[in-house]
Amino acid sequence: MGHEYAGIVEEVGSAVTTVPPGQFVVGSFFASDNTCEICRAGYQTHCVQRQSAAPDGAQAERVRIARR
């Protein structure tokens, strides 16, 4: 439940350098590689290497999202 999500980053791990705390973010329900022919055509949700990026419970007050 809750596969589409948006929010404000509260804290990040030491390896995260591109998203600072306080940043508003919107999460995609698929992670694509952006290198295959399908991605390059603009259809990232149909990527042959896609992975689910939707955390369970994204409608909760707080959720932990893995860096990709």
PyMOL Python script that loads the backbone (N, CA, C, O; Angstrom):
from pymol import cmd

cmd.read_pdbstr("""\
ATOM      1  N   MET A   1       0.837  -1.177   0.000  1.00  0.00           N
ATOM      2  CA  MET A   1       0.000   0.000   0.000  1.00  0.00           C
ATOM      3  C   MET A   1       0.884   1.245   0.000  1.00  0.00           C
ATOM      4  O   MET A   1       1.852   1.312   0.759  1.00  0.00           O
ATOM      5  N   GLY A   2       0.578   2.193  -0.808  1.00  0.00           N
ATOM      6  CA  GLY A   2       1.306   3.448  -0.811  1.00  0.00           C
ATOM      7  C   GLY A   2       2.508   3.447  -1.722  1.00  0.00           C
ATOM      8  O   GLY A   2       3.616   3.742  -1.275  1.00  0.00           O
ATOM      9  N   HIS A   3       2.321   3.121  -2.995  1.00  0.00           N
ATOM     10  CA  HIS A   3       3.466   3.005  -3.897  1.00  0.00           C
ATOM     11  C   HIS A   3       3.902   4.327  -4.509  1.00  0.00           C
ATOM     12  O   HIS A   3       5.013   4.403  -5.033  1.00  0.00           O
ATOM     13  N   GLU A   4       3.097   5.350  -4.468  1.00  0.00           N
ATOM     14  CA  GLU A   4       3.489   6.663  -4.977  1.00  0.00           C
ATOM     15  C   GLU A   4       3.742   7.562  -3.773  1.00  0.00           C
ATOM     16  O   GLU A   4       2.913   7.645  -2.867  1.00  0.00           O
ATOM     17  N   TYR A   5       4.880   8.227  -3.768  1.00  0.00           N
ATOM     18  CA  TYR A   5       5.217   8.973  -2.566  1.00  0.00           C
ATOM     19  C   TYR A   5       5.952  10.266  -2.878  1.00  0.00           C
ATOM     20  O   TYR A   5       6.615  10.399  -3.907  1.00  0.00           O
ATOM     21  N   ALA A   6       5.815  11.211  -1.962  1.00  0.00           N
ATOM     22  CA  ALA A   6       6.505  12.494  -2.036  1.00  0.00           C
ATOM     23  C   ALA A   6       6.714  12.962  -0.607  1.00  0.00           C
ATOM     24  O   ALA A   6       5.954  12.600   0.290  1.00  0.00           O
ATOM     25  N   GLY A   7       7.737  13.760  -0.401  1.00  0.00           N
ATOM     26  CA  GLY A   7       7.983  14.259   0.943  1.00  0.00           C
ATOM     27  C   GLY A   7       9.235  15.098   1.014  1.00  0.00           C
ATOM     28  O   GLY A   7       9.826  15.452  -0.006  1.00  0.00           O
ATOM     29  N   ILE A   8       9.631  15.410   2.228  1.00  0.00           N
ATOM     30  CA  ILE A   8      10.823  16.209   2.485  1.00  0.00           C
ATOM     31  C   ILE A   8      11.847  15.323   3.177  1.00  0.00           C
ATOM     32  O   ILE A   8      11.535  14.648   4.158  1.00  0.00           O
ATOM     33  N   VAL A   9      13.060  15.330   2.665  1.00  0.00           N
ATOM     34  CA  VAL A   9      14.138  14.512   3.224  1.00  0.00           C
ATOM     35  C   VAL A   9      14.491  15.045   4.610  1.00  0.00           C
ATOM     36  O   VAL A   9      14.784  16.229   4.775  1.00  0.00           O
ATOM     37  N   GLU A  10      14.460  14.156   5.606  1.00  0.00           N
ATOM     38  CA  GLU A  10      14.815  14.565   6.965  1.00  0.00           C
ATOM     39  C   GLU A  10      16.287  14.337   7.259  1.00  0.00           C
ATOM     40  O   GLU A  10      16.938  15.185   7.869  1.00  0.00           O
ATOM     41  N   GLU A  11      16.814  13.204   6.830  1.00  0.00           N
ATOM     42  CA  GLU A  11      18.234  12.941   7.030  1.00  0.00           C
ATOM     43  C   GLU A  11      18.709  11.946   5.992  1.00  0.00           C
ATOM     44  O   GLU A  11      17.909  11.200   5.426  1.00  0.00           O
ATOM     45  N   VAL A  12      20.007  11.934   5.740  1.00  0.00           N
ATOM     46  CA  VAL A  12      20.591  11.032   4.746  1.00  0.00           C
ATOM     47  C   VAL A  12      21.813  10.344   5.345  1.00  0.00           C
ATOM     48  O   VAL A  12      22.401  10.820   6.316  1.00  0.00           O
ATOM     49  N   GLY A  13      22.177   9.226   4.751  1.00  0.00           N
ATOM     50  CA  GLY A  13      23.373   8.514   5.169  1.00  0.00           C
ATOM     51  C   GLY A  13      24.631   9.184   4.638  1.00  0.00           C
ATOM     52  O   GLY A  13      24.565  10.083   3.800  1.00  0.00           O
ATOM     53  N   SER A  14      25.770   8.739   5.132  1.00  0.00           N
ATOM     54  CA  SER A  14      27.045   9.365   4.765  1.00  0.00           C
ATOM     55  C   SER A  14      27.405   9.188   3.293  1.00  0.00           C
ATOM     56  O   SER A  14      28.174   9.983   2.753  1.00  0.00           O
ATOM     57  N   ALA A  15      26.864   8.163   2.631  1.00  0.00           N
ATOM     58  CA  ALA A  15      27.177   7.926   1.215  1.00  0.00           C
ATOM     59  C   ALA A  15      26.302   8.747   0.270  1.00  0.00           C
ATOM     60  O   ALA A  15      26.567   8.783  -0.932  1.00  0.00           O
ATOM     61  N   VAL A  16      25.281   9.397   0.780  1.00  0.00           N
ATOM     62  CA  VAL A  16      24.364  10.175  -0.062  1.00  0.00           C
ATOM     63  C   VAL A  16      24.891  11.599  -0.180  1.00  0.00           C
ATOM     64  O   VAL A  16      25.042  12.303   0.818  1.00  0.00           O
ATOM     65  N   THR A  17      25.170  12.013  -1.418  1.00  0.00           N
ATOM     66  CA  THR A  17      25.733  13.349  -1.649  1.00  0.00           C
ATOM     67  C   THR A  17      24.878  14.212  -2.567  1.00  0.00           C
ATOM     68  O   THR A  17      25.163  15.399  -2.730  1.00  0.00           O
ATOM     69  N   THR A  18      23.841  13.646  -3.167  1.00  0.00           N
ATOM     70  CA  THR A  18      23.067  14.394  -4.162  1.00  0.00           C
ATOM     71  C   THR A  18      21.725  14.900  -3.654  1.00  0.00           C
ATOM     72  O   THR A  18      21.090  15.720  -4.318  1.00  0.00           O
ATOM     73  N   VAL A  19      21.283  14.436  -2.501  1.00  0.00           N
ATOM     74  CA  VAL A  19      19.993  14.860  -1.959  1.00  0.00           C
ATOM     75  C   VAL A  19      20.211  15.346  -0.524  1.00  0.00           C
ATOM     76  O   VAL A  19      20.446  14.531   0.368  1.00  0.00           O
ATOM     77  N   PRO A  20      20.138  16.645  -0.291  1.00  0.00           N
ATOM     78  CA  PRO A  20      20.381  17.167   1.059  1.00  0.00           C
ATOM     79  C   PRO A  20      19.121  17.119   1.927  1.00  0.00           C
ATOM     80  O   PRO A  20      18.010  17.103   1.396  1.00  0.00           O
ATOM     81  N   PRO A  21      19.275  17.095   3.231  1.00  0.00           N
ATOM     82  CA  PRO A  21      18.117  17.229   4.116  1.00  0.00           C
ATOM     83  C   PRO A  21      17.371  18.523   3.787  1.00  0.00           C
ATOM     84  O   PRO A  21      17.986  19.546   3.486  1.00  0.00           O
ATOM     85  N   GLY A  22      16.056  18.465   3.848  1.00  0.00           N
ATOM     86  CA  GLY A  22      15.227  19.617   3.515  1.00  0.00           C
ATOM     87  C   GLY A  22      14.748  19.629   2.075  1.00  0.00           C
ATOM     88  O   GLY A  22      13.861  20.410   1.727  1.00  0.00           O
ATOM     89  N   GLN A  23      15.317  18.780   1.234  1.00  0.00           N
ATOM     90  CA  GLN A  23      14.952  18.709  -0.190  1.00  0.00           C
ATOM     91  C   GLN A  23      13.581  18.048  -0.349  1.00  0.00           C
ATOM     92  O   GLN A  23      13.326  17.006   0.254  1.00  0.00           O
ATOM     93  N   PHE A  24      12.708  18.636  -1.144  1.00  0.00           N
ATOM     94  CA  PHE A  24      11.433  18.005  -1.495  1.00  0.00           C
ATOM     95  C   PHE A  24      11.712  16.964  -2.569  1.00  0.00           C
ATOM     96  O   PHE A  24      12.404  17.255  -3.545  1.00  0.00           O
ATOM     97  N   VAL A  25      11.188  15.760  -2.406  1.00  0.00           N
ATOM     98  CA  VAL A  25      11.428  14.683  -3.362  1.00  0.00           C
ATOM     99  C   VAL A  25      10.121  13.994  -3.729  1.00  0.00           C
ATOM    100  O   VAL A  25       9.171  13.960  -2.947  1.00  0.00           O
ATOM    101  N   VAL A  26      10.100  13.451  -4.931  1.00  0.00           N
ATOM    102  CA  VAL A  26       8.987  12.643  -5.416  1.00  0.00           C
ATOM    103  C   VAL A  26       9.569  11.316  -5.845  1.00  0.00           C
ATOM    104  O   VAL A  26      10.524  11.277  -6.620  1.00  0.00           O
ATOM    105  N   GLY A  27       9.006  10.233  -5.353  1.00  0.00           N
ATOM    106  CA  GLY A  27       9.543   8.914  -5.663  1.00  0.00           C
ATOM    107  C   GLY A  27       8.792   8.231  -6.780  1.00  0.00           C
ATOM    108  O   GLY A  27       7.567   8.311  -6.876  1.00  0.00           O
ATOM    109  N   SER A  28       9.545   7.562  -7.616  1.00  0.00           N
ATOM    110  CA  SER A  28       8.975   6.767  -8.697  1.00  0.00           C
ATOM    111  C   SER A  28       8.708   5.363  -8.189  1.00  0.00           C
ATOM    112  O   SER A  28       9.405   4.885  -7.294  1.00  0.00           O
ATOM    113  N   PHE A  29       7.717   4.703  -8.744  1.00  0.00           N
ATOM    114  CA  PHE A  29       7.447   3.339  -8.306  1.00  0.00           C
ATOM    115  C   PHE A  29       8.278   2.318  -9.064  1.00  0.00           C
ATOM    116  O   PHE A  29       8.187   1.124  -8.781  1.00  0.00           O
ATOM    117  N   PHE A  30       9.093   2.762 -10.029  1.00  0.00           N
ATOM    118  CA  PHE A  30      10.035   1.881 -10.717  1.00  0.00           C
ATOM    119  C   PHE A  30      11.394   2.551 -10.786  1.00  0.00           C
ATOM    120  O   PHE A  30      11.494   3.765 -10.961  1.00  0.00           O
ATOM    121  N   ALA A  31      12.431   1.754 -10.647  1.00  0.00           N
ATOM    122  CA  ALA A  31      13.797   2.229 -10.885  1.00  0.00           C
ATOM    123  C   ALA A  31      14.228   1.640 -12.216  1.00  0.00           C
ATOM    124  O   ALA A  31      14.178   0.424 -12.405  1.00  0.00           O
ATOM    125  N   SER A  32      14.649   2.490 -13.134  1.00  0.00           N
ATOM    126  CA  SER A  32      15.078   2.031 -14.452  1.00  0.00           C
ATOM    127  C   SER A  32      16.560   2.323 -14.634  1.00  0.00           C
ATOM    128  O   SER A  32      17.140   3.120 -13.897  1.00  0.00           O
ATOM    129  N   ASP A  33      17.174   1.668 -15.628  1.00  0.00           N
ATOM    130  CA  ASP A  33      18.612   1.860 -15.837  1.00  0.00           C
ATOM    131  C   ASP A  33      18.931   3.067 -16.721  1.00  0.00           C
ATOM    132  O   ASP A  33      20.072   3.528 -16.747  1.00  0.00           O
ATOM    133  N   ASN A  34      17.945   3.575 -17.436  1.00  0.00           N
ATOM    134  CA  ASN A  34      18.104   4.730 -18.336  1.00  0.00           C
ATOM    135  C   ASN A  34      19.150   4.519 -19.421  1.00  0.00           C
ATOM    136  O   ASN A  34      19.645   5.491 -19.993  1.00  0.00           O
ATOM    137  N   THR A  35      19.497   3.275 -19.715  1.00  0.00           N
ATOM    138  CA  THR A  35      20.475   3.002 -20.767  1.00  0.00           C
ATOM    139  C   THR A  35      19.915   2.126 -21.881  1.00  0.00           C
ATOM    140  O   THR A  35      20.452   2.122 -22.989  1.00  0.00           O
ATOM    141  N   CYS A  36      18.855   1.389 -21.608  1.00  0.00           N
ATOM    142  CA  CYS A  36      18.323   0.490 -22.640  1.00  0.00           C
ATOM    143  C   CYS A  36      17.545   1.286 -23.702  1.00  0.00           C
ATOM    144  O   CYS A  36      17.220   2.457 -23.502  1.00  0.00           O
ATOM    145  N   GLU A  37      17.266   0.650 -24.793  1.00  0.00           N
ATOM    146  CA  GLU A  37      16.562   1.300 -25.903  1.00  0.00           C
ATOM    147  C   GLU A  37      15.199   1.829 -25.473  1.00  0.00           C
ATOM    148  O   GLU A  37      14.781   2.902 -25.909  1.00  0.00           O
ATOM    149  N   ILE A  38      14.512   1.089 -24.629  1.00  0.00           N
ATOM    150  CA  ILE A  38      13.179   1.504 -24.177  1.00  0.00           C
ATOM    151  C   ILE A  38      13.277   2.776 -23.325  1.00  0.00           C
ATOM    152  O   ILE A  38      12.490   3.705 -23.506  1.00  0.00           O
ATOM    153  N   CYS A  39      14.234   2.819 -22.404  1.00  0.00           N
ATOM    154  CA  CYS A  39      14.433   4.026 -21.584  1.00  0.00           C
ATOM    155  C   CYS A  39      14.785   5.224 -22.453  1.00  0.00           C
ATOM    156  O   CYS A  39      14.242   6.314 -22.269  1.00  0.00           O
ATOM    157  N   ARG A  40      15.687   5.023 -23.390  1.00  0.00           N
ATOM    158  CA  ARG A  40      16.112   6.134 -24.252  1.00  0.00           C
ATOM    159  C   ARG A  40      14.964   6.654 -25.103  1.00  0.00           C
ATOM    160  O   ARG A  40      14.990   7.803 -25.544  1.00  0.00           O
ATOM    161  N   ALA A  41      13.955   5.817 -25.338  1.00  0.00           N
ATOM    162  CA  ALA A  41      12.773   6.254 -26.084  1.00  0.00           C
ATOM    163  C   ALA A  41      11.777   6.980 -25.177  1.00  0.00           C
ATOM    164  O   ALA A  41      10.754   7.476 -25.649  1.00  0.00           O
ATOM    165  N   GLY A  42      12.079   7.043 -23.862  1.00  0.00           N
ATOM    166  CA  GLY A  42      11.216   7.775 -22.943  1.00  0.00           C
ATOM    167  C   GLY A  42      10.222   6.935 -22.177  1.00  0.00           C
ATOM    168  O   GLY A  42       9.305   7.479 -21.562  1.00  0.00           O
ATOM    169  N   TYR A  43      10.378   5.625 -22.197  1.00  0.00           N
ATOM    170  CA  TYR A  43       9.432   4.733 -21.526  1.00  0.00           C
ATOM    171  C   TYR A  43      10.103   4.002 -20.368  1.00  0.00           C
ATOM    172  O   TYR A  43      10.167   2.773 -20.359  1.00  0.00           O
ATOM    173  N   GLN A  44      10.609   4.766 -19.380  1.00  0.00           N
ATOM    174  CA  GLN A  44      11.355   4.176 -18.276  1.00  0.00           C
ATOM    175  C   GLN A  44      10.556   3.148 -17.480  1.00  0.00           C
ATOM    176  O   GLN A  44      11.146   2.225 -16.920  1.00  0.00           O
ATOM    177  N   THR A  45       9.241   3.280 -17.414  1.00  0.00           N
ATOM    178  CA  THR A  45       8.455   2.304 -16.654  1.00  0.00           C
ATOM    179  C   THR A  45       8.373   0.954 -17.350  1.00  0.00           C
ATOM    180  O   THR A  45       7.867  -0.007 -16.771  1.00  0.00           O
ATOM    181  N   HIS A  46       8.865   0.867 -18.584  1.00  0.00           N
ATOM    182  CA  HIS A  46       8.893  -0.406 -19.308  1.00  0.00           C
ATOM    183  C   HIS A  46      10.320  -0.913 -19.505  1.00  0.00           C
ATOM    184  O   HIS A  46      10.557  -1.803 -20.321  1.00  0.00           O
ATOM    185  N   CYS A  47      11.262  -0.353 -18.765  1.00  0.00           N
ATOM    186  CA  CYS A  47      12.674  -0.734 -18.861  1.00  0.00           C
ATOM    187  C   CYS A  47      12.831  -2.245 -18.684  1.00  0.00           C
ATOM    188  O   CYS A  47      12.175  -2.851 -17.838  1.00  0.00           O
ATOM    189  N   VAL A  48      13.702  -2.840 -19.486  1.00  0.00           N
ATOM    190  CA  VAL A  48      13.920  -4.287 -19.374  1.00  0.00           C
ATOM    191  C   VAL A  48      14.656  -4.632 -18.081  1.00  0.00           C
ATOM    192  O   VAL A  48      14.613  -5.783 -17.646  1.00  0.00           O
ATOM    193  N   GLN A  49      15.326  -3.669 -17.458  1.00  0.00           N
ATOM    194  CA  GLN A  49      16.045  -3.895 -16.203  1.00  0.00           C
ATOM    195  C   GLN A  49      15.323  -3.266 -15.003  1.00  0.00           C
ATOM    196  O   GLN A  49      15.910  -3.136 -13.929  1.00  0.00           O
ATOM    197  N   ARG A  50      14.063  -2.879 -15.180  1.00  0.00           N
ATOM    198  CA  ARG A  50      13.370  -2.156 -14.110  1.00  0.00           C
ATOM    199  C   ARG A  50      13.270  -2.993 -12.839  1.00  0.00           C
ATOM    200  O   ARG A  50      13.218  -4.223 -12.870  1.00  0.00           O
ATOM    201  N   GLN A  51      13.247  -2.281 -11.741  1.00  0.00           N
ATOM    202  CA  GLN A  51      13.081  -2.889 -10.435  1.00  0.00           C
ATOM    203  C   GLN A  51      12.042  -2.085  -9.687  1.00  0.00           C
ATOM    204  O   GLN A  51      11.927  -0.873  -9.871  1.00  0.00           O
ATOM    205  N   SER A  52      11.300  -2.752  -8.855  1.00  0.00           N
ATOM    206  CA  SER A  52      10.336  -2.040  -8.036  1.00  0.00           C
ATOM    207  C   SER A  52      11.086  -1.141  -7.067  1.00  0.00           C
ATOM    208  O   SER A  52      12.001  -1.590  -6.376  1.00  0.00           O
ATOM    209  N   ALA A  53      10.708   0.102  -7.017  1.00  0.00           N
ATOM    210  CA  ALA A  53      11.339   1.056  -6.108  1.00  0.00           C
ATOM    211  C   ALA A  53      10.343   1.545  -5.072  1.00  0.00           C
ATOM    212  O   ALA A  53      10.655   2.431  -4.276  1.00  0.00           O
ATOM    213  N   ALA A  54       9.168   0.982  -5.079  1.00  0.00           N
ATOM    214  CA  ALA A  54       8.125   1.433  -4.174  1.00  0.00           C
ATOM    215  C   ALA A  54       8.236   0.717  -2.836  1.00  0.00           C
ATOM    216  O   ALA A  54       8.081  -0.502  -2.763  1.00  0.00           O
ATOM    217  N   PRO A  55       8.499   1.462  -1.798  1.00  0.00           N
ATOM    218  CA  PRO A  55       8.553   0.825  -0.483  1.00  0.00           C
ATOM    219  C   PRO A  55       7.151   0.559   0.033  1.00  0.00           C
ATOM    220  O   PRO A  55       6.234   1.342  -0.216  1.00  0.00           O
ATOM    221  N   ASP A  56       6.984  -0.524   0.738  1.00  0.00           N
ATOM    222  CA  ASP A  56       5.699  -0.759   1.389  1.00  0.00           C
ATOM    223  C   ASP A  56       5.504   0.295   2.470  1.00  0.00           C
ATOM    224  O   ASP A  56       6.433   0.625   3.207  1.00  0.00           O
ATOM    225  N   GLY A  57       4.304   0.809   2.554  1.00  0.00           N
ATOM    226  CA  GLY A  57       3.992   1.764   3.604  1.00  0.00           C
ATOM    227  C   GLY A  57       4.412   3.188   3.343  1.00  0.00           C
ATOM    228  O   GLY A  57       4.634   3.938   4.293  1.00  0.00           O
ATOM    229  N   ALA A  58       4.530   3.593   2.088  1.00  0.00           N
ATOM    230  CA  ALA A  58       4.975   4.950   1.779  1.00  0.00           C
ATOM    231  C   ALA A  58       3.950   6.007   2.181  1.00  0.00           C
ATOM    232  O   ALA A  58       4.252   7.200   2.139  1.00  0.00           O
ATOM    233  N   GLN A  59       2.760   5.597   2.565  1.00  0.00           N
ATOM    234  CA  GLN A  59       1.778   6.571   3.032  1.00  0.00           C
ATOM    235  C   GLN A  59       1.906   6.836   4.531  1.00  0.00           C
ATOM    236  O   GLN A  59       1.136   7.616   5.092  1.00  0.00           O
ATOM    237  N   ALA A  60       2.867   6.195   5.175  1.00  0.00           N
ATOM    238  CA  ALA A  60       3.110   6.433   6.594  1.00  0.00           C
ATOM    239  C   ALA A  60       3.730   7.817   6.794  1.00  0.00           C
ATOM    240  O   ALA A  60       4.175   8.451   5.837  1.00  0.00           O
ATOM    241  N   GLU A  61       3.752   8.271   8.033  1.00  0.00           N
ATOM    242  CA  GLU A  61       4.339   9.582   8.314  1.00  0.00           C
ATOM    243  C   GLU A  61       5.822   9.631   7.963  1.00  0.00           C
ATOM    244  O   GLU A  61       6.322  10.656   7.499  1.00  0.00           O
ATOM    245  N   ARG A  62       6.521   8.522   8.184  1.00  0.00           N
ATOM    246  CA  ARG A  62       7.948   8.436   7.845  1.00  0.00           C
ATOM    247  C   ARG A  62       8.211   7.109   7.164  1.00  0.00           C
ATOM    248  O   ARG A  62       7.593   6.093   7.482  1.00  0.00           O
ATOM    249  N   VAL A  63       9.149   7.137   6.211  1.00  0.00           N
ATOM    250  CA  VAL A  63       9.521   5.912   5.500  1.00  0.00           C
ATOM    251  C   VAL A  63      10.996   6.011   5.122  1.00  0.00           C
ATOM    252  O   VAL A  63      11.505   7.096   4.840  1.00  0.00           O
ATOM    253  N   ARG A  64      11.666   4.875   5.122  1.00  0.00           N
ATOM    254  CA  ARG A  64      13.079   4.842   4.736  1.00  0.00           C
ATOM    255  C   ARG A  64      13.171   4.373   3.294  1.00  0.00           C
ATOM    256  O   ARG A  64      12.628   3.327   2.939  1.00  0.00           O
ATOM    257  N   ILE A  65      13.862   5.151   2.458  1.00  0.00           N
ATOM    258  CA  ILE A  65      14.016   4.847   1.041  1.00  0.00           C
ATOM    259  C   ILE A  65      15.488   4.575   0.764  1.00  0.00           C
ATOM    260  O   ILE A  65      16.353   5.373   1.126  1.00  0.00           O
ATOM    261  N   ALA A  66      15.767   3.457   0.128  1.00  0.00           N
ATOM    262  CA  ALA A  66      17.151   3.118  -0.207  1.00  0.00           C
ATOM    263  C   ALA A  66      17.651   3.989  -1.350  1.00  0.00           C
ATOM    264  O   ALA A  66      16.890   4.336  -2.254  1.00  0.00           O
ATOM    265  N   ARG A  67      18.918   4.338  -1.310  1.00  0.00           N
ATOM    266  CA  ARG A  67      19.545   5.095  -2.395  1.00  0.00           C
ATOM    267  C   ARG A  67      19.730   4.168  -3.581  1.00  0.00           C
ATOM    268  O   ARG A  67      20.096   3.005  -3.408  1.00  0.00           O
ATOM    269  N   ARG A  68      19.481   4.669  -4.790  1.00  0.00           N
ATOM    270  CA  ARG A  68      19.661   3.849  -5.998  1.00  0.00           C
ATOM    271  C   ARG A  68      20.624   4.521  -6.923  1.00  0.00           C
ATOM    272  O   ARG A  68      20.915   3.997  -7.998  1.00  0.00           O
TER     273      ARG A  68
END
""", "prot")
cmd.dss("prot")
cmd.show_as("cartoon", "prot")
cmd.util.cbc("prot")
cmd.orient("prot")
